[in-house]
Structure formats: C-alpha cells, structure tokens
Amino acid sequence: MDVPPIQITQAPPLNAGAAPFLAKAPPFWLPMRHFVAAAFSFWLFAAALVWGNSRLLGFSFDARWALGLTHLLTLGWVTMTIMGALIQLMVVVHGVPFAAPGRLAWAWALLTAGTAGFVGGLWAGWDRYWIAAALVFAGVLIYLQVFVESLIQGGKLDWTGRHVAVALAYLSLVILLGLLLAYDRERGILFHDPRGVLIAHIHLALVGWVSLMIVGASYRLVAMFSLSHIESKAPGLVALVLANVGLLGLALDSLLGSRRLLSAWACVLAAAYAAYAFQMNGIFRGRLRRIDPALAYTLLALLGGAVWAALGLGLAFGLVKDGAPQEIAYVLAALLGWATPFILGQIHKIVPFLVWLHVFSPKNWRPPLQIPRTQDLASEKAAWWEMGFLAAAAYSLIGGFLLESPALIRLGSWSLLVCATLYAGNTALTLSFLKRPWTPSKPRP
Ligand code: HEM
C-alpha cells in the first residue's frame, strides 16, 4: 500500500519551528559520519575480499589477512554503525536531550584512526599493531562513558534499554580481551591458553555485544516500522536470560575451565535464539504494514541467525569439521548472515529519516505545500537488489568456506562487492538531498 506525499494544509503552531524532536537530537553530522565511515569500511571489506580471497584457504592461509578482514568488518562496519545508531536511539528511546557531541566526536576519531591502524598494521606486517588497537580501546571507553551517562539520566530502563545496557557491558569485556590478546600475540606472556581466550572474545563480541544490541533494537525498531505491537514479552525475556546464561557459561568455561561443556552452552544459546525467533514471529504476525525492504532484510537476518545457531551446534557436537575455513564460515554466518542484513534493513530507514528531518523539517513550512516522504529520499529498487546480492554473497561464502570451494568463495566475494557498491550509491543518493535545491510544491488536488 503506497502512502501519498505528505501534504501540509495547516500552519504548524508558532513555536513548532523544527520538529520538537530536533531540539533534543544530536547534531546531524554526528551519527551521519558514523554511517558514512561504516559504508566505506563495508565496501573496503568486500573489495579486499575480492582481491585476496585466495589467502583464506589451504596452504596460502594468511592469519594476519584474515584477522585484518574480520576487524574491518566488526569494528569498521558493525561497531561503527551501531555507535551511530545508538547516538540516535538514545534520544528516540529514552527521550534524553543529547549531550556531549564533543566527546563523541573524539570517540569517533579514535575508533576510525584505531581501526585503520589496527587493520593496516596487521596487513603491513607490524608486530606492534596492538598500539593502534589501544586507540580503538580508548575510543570505545569514551562511547561507553557517554552512553552509560545517558542511560542513567534517562531513569528506569525500558525493554530495549535493558538490552543496550547489557550489550555495552559485554563490549567493555570484548575490547579488554581483544587488546590483551593483541598484546600477547607479540609478547606471549599473558595467556597459557590463548585459544580459550579467543573463543571467549569471539562469543562475547558476536553474541554479547552485536547480537544483544540487535535483539534489543529489533523489539523497538521492527515493531515501529511494521506498525505492530508486542502482546507478550515472555519469549523475549526467556531469550535474554538464556543468552546470558549460555554466553557467561561459555566464556567462563573457555577462560578458566577445560572447555568440556562447550556443547551444553551451545544448546543453551541455540534455545535462546529459538525463543527470540518466537518473539519476532509474534511481531511480524501483528504487523499492519506490507513487507518493504527494511522488513525483508529483517527476515533475511532471522534466517541467517538460524544458520549461525545451527553451525554453532554442528561445530560443538563435531558434526562440522573443526578447521580454520569452517570457523570462518561460522564467523561469517554471524556477521554477513545475521548482523549485516539486520543493520542494512534499519539503516535504510534511519539515514533517509535523518536527512528528511534536517532538510524538510517544519522550520520553513508555509502551507499549503507538498513535501517528499522519507522513502522518496532513497531508491527502494536498489535496496531490493542490494538484498538479493547480500543473500547470494552470505550463502555462497558460508557454503564456500564450509566446503572449502574457491569458486563459491569467489562468487560470494563479487556478490558482496556489488551489494556494498549499491548500498554506498544509495547512501550517496540520500545525502545528495542535503545539497539539492528544494522548492515546495502545491499539493495535488
Ligand atoms: C579493541 C578492540 C579489539 C581488539 C584489539 C581485538 C583483537 C583481536 C585479536 C588479537 C584476535 C585474534 C586472537 C588470536 O588469534 O589469538 C581477535 C579475534 C577476533 N575478534 Fe577481535 N578485537 C577487538 C574487537 C572486536 C570486536 C568489537 C569484535 C566483534 C564485534 C571482534 C571480533 C573478533 C572475531 C570474530 C575474532 C576471530 C577472528 C578469526 O577467527 O579470524 N573483535 N580479536
């Protein structure tokens, strides 16, 4: 069902000026620079994968190349986008007037420079790449400080806020373990079982930080974009409890124990995912909107999450061969199968909304006139194509690494590059509205 362009037939109240939301909102450039840097990292990741995918299999396996690629995706794309979205979400969800743009600009600069130095250092063969990783650590500490202050200022935490708070706590552990691991790669004095620490770092990152953030955001954003409302939160509560039990069990077992219970923790985590999927099923069934690209991306993400959980069970029970390519398939299922479709779906709404808010806000309305809708600021057709290429990329890459097939990996890498290029083009199209001259037109009769 298509909604006609917004028509303004009555003057806004005198003091409306910009939408009231704008008074509390962060400056436009603050979230937006995160989204632009993230789009660039996503594109660079896809291009680097096309160029160097032969370094990820067999005798030519290059651990530094793989590690650099992983962190270009996890820090440059996933974490960078989440930080930008959180800056916006804090105002929308908690209604807290936005504070500390200066500190957040520093945090962005440190995260950007640190990620570039960390990945570049790994690829250039520096031994002390952990020095650049320390910049990431410092940047993330600033984000954590500002977000925690905002959560405290917002008072009682709602459903999404609780997920955000828990995810931020896990992020602090992720960056601490990551920095110690990087330092220990050079010195070899901190950990007697680096493999256990690596398993803890990976799961605290992918489950604790990325997934809990996505889960919390999905309850709010998917319900809002689909015009659905949550009848019962019981499955979501079960998912939250099980995810924390499974994750803490797995992390402690990996850090301190013998890793004998890994398959039990994998079952608990898979059960958490099933409960979450049940909750999302309720939201989708109650929706009043047609399936647009944003909701279709969310469905693709839900499928990716199920594939990731199945691979986790397969690895834990020895049904999937436990080799480096299969571990890459597991990490890619989380990052390209689950996190990326969810992120793209929401960002396709958030970026046009931000531009709309700042360009077409009610400040200069002189009714009657007709202004574009947020969905007019991006190409829906390109968004559908992006999604097709992303699905092809994710499943060719996951299959390619599982089966150790260079042809499938090449196909997946090229598909991802097409997806990332279309996404960058669509973002540029939306941003072009900042510069386009706009004259309000009269409403159609
Ligand atoms: C300060 C930030 C970080 C640093 C310094 C860091 C460092 C590291 C290091 C040194 C390893 C390899 C350890 C080894 O092989 O012994 C690693 C692996 C990994 N990290 Fe991080 N990390 C950071 C943040 C993150 C974040 C935020 C995520 C996810 C959102 C993440 C996801 C991963 C994954 C998935 C692996 C496994 C890579 C693979 O098997 O190829 N890391 N990290």
Boltz pocket constraint, residues with backbone or C-beta under 6 A from the ligand:
constraints:
  - pocket:
      binder: B
      contacts: [[A, 63], [A, 66], [A, 67], [A, 70], [A, 71], [A, 74], [A, 75], [A, 78], [A, 79], [A, 133], [A, 134], [A, 136], [A, 137], [A, 174], [A, 175], [A, 176], [A, 177], [A, 178], [A, 179], [A, 180], [A, 181], [A, 182], [A, 185], [A, 194], [A, 198], [A, 201], [A, 202], [A, 205], [A, 206], [A, 209], [A, 210], [A, 327], [A, 331]]
      max_distance: 6.0
